[in-house]
């Protein structure tokens, strides 16, 4: 099964990246895990995983990491939605510019296909507040983070047209689960779990009825690994297909932890989306519907 191909995971020690490493190995792929590894290895150590220590902003390190690679999974982001809202230049210089440079190196290294971890809610923006957004809809991002993700998707389309480099942009909804840091200002579930455990106050925008599609991380990686080799399209939404509002999230975390949350309500920032609804119909029709983890079960695993 190892003959399936060599995969490079960029950002391999991050939340999404580490689970992608595990998923790819379980599917029979050999993996080169590329990261700075400023923290202990998060993925499961395996003889099929080559740990490659390097900085994504180091051209030589990226060049060496790409040697002999068939597929690239790009899950690194230098910014978060919270940070980019305060500093939009970061997404331009640290993400879009660097991504274009990496894609150029992928072309030079004859990589077969690049898989980019994009963002469903951030990319679709205000469109997903009013309808269930599909891959056929024109995105309307309202934040620098979403604009940056969409810009990178467009550059991948450009590299496909000019150089024939195949790619897929996976628009993840709101993945959550083990290994997700609670102190990164990204991901309401880990932030809320961390604060509830510490007895700290939760900040909820508006009345708490704002909803998102939350997907357990290993469900998301299963969808990605199941689809990337034989996908018919260049873009796929990755989600659970269910909407959950913030009040329901808090109730579920209270149930999973056995603790009571302290909640404070605040006015939402201008870039806050009341709802972020995306359709996973394209994936389901092409690859079949997966049995996804329930929110209750996923939160128990995350809390543990």
Buried (B, 14 or more C-beta within 10 A) or exposed (E): EEEBBBBBBBBBBBBBBBBBBBBBBBBEBBBBBBBBBEEEBBBEEBEBBBBBEBEBEEEEBBEEBBEEBBBBBBBBBBBBBBBBBEEBEBBBEBBBEBBBBBBEBBBEBEBBBBBBBBBBBBBBBBBBBEEBBBBEBEBBBBBBBBBBBBBBBEBBEEBBEEEEBBBBBBBBBBBBBBBBBBEBEBBBBBBBBBBBEEEEEBEBBEEBEBBBBBBBBBBBBBBBBBBBBEBEEBBBBBBBBBBBBBBBBBBBBBEBBEBEBEBEEEEEEEBBBBBBBBBBBBBEEEBEEBEBBEBEEBBBBBBE
